Amino acid sequence: MNENDDPEAKTVAAADGAVAGAGDALVAPAPGPTRRLFWSALGVALGLLVVDQGTKWWAVDALADSESIPVFGDFIRFWLVYNPGAAFSMGTGVTWIFTVFAGIAVVAIAWYAWRVRSTPWSYALGLLLGGATSHFGDRLFREPAFGRGHVVDFIDYSGFFVGNVADIGIFAGAVSIVVLSFRGIEATQAPVPAEAGSDAAEAGSDPGETGSDGKPQD
């Protein structure tokens, strides 16, 4: 007797195929949700970019002729600074290197955001992307020259560090990623729905009702 002619073998094979298909559906990336989360990341990035550039334009206009404006006593002041280097004004003589690094960071973050399948990760990456893009724009288009522009900083933290809104977004995004990593929330793996997991388990354990002779019944 050929295995293909055995009704019981056909039933077991169909059940195995259904379980395998259910497993593949849970593991394979879903294009729709992935694209939606990518657009969410871009939305967060665009919002941060607009706010950062808007506050920089305000700072250039309002603080150009002012030494500093106290906000919270001596703890936080508004003070206009043009930074040609990195954090804490490091590398001021090689601005073009930071321009290259900023461009690479923008591309890398955008590429990873395209693959993300976690909503919290999409928001965190959106903050990083928005901050990096805004700094990259400063490097490209601000004075003194294309590709060697100085980043506008104006938030003075007790003289220890002078930053901007993009820096706040990058810091918040980085902290969020650390927290998500410690909590075990992965960026590119979607959580398995409880209902889907239980359905797949039931499909594997009970492919169909059987009679007393062990054969499936209609």
Secondary structure, 3 states (H helix, E strand, C coil): CCHHHCHHHHHHHHHHHHHHHHHHHHHCCCHHHHHHHHHHHHHHHHHHHHHHHHHHHHHHHHCCCCCCEEEECCCEEEEEEEECCCHHHCCCCCHHHHHHHHHHHHHHHHHHHHHCCCHHHHHHHHHHHHHHHHHHHHHHHCCCCCCCCCEEEEEEECCCEEECHHHHHHHHHHHHHHHHHHCCCCCCCCCCCHHHHHHHHHHHHCCCCECCCCCECC
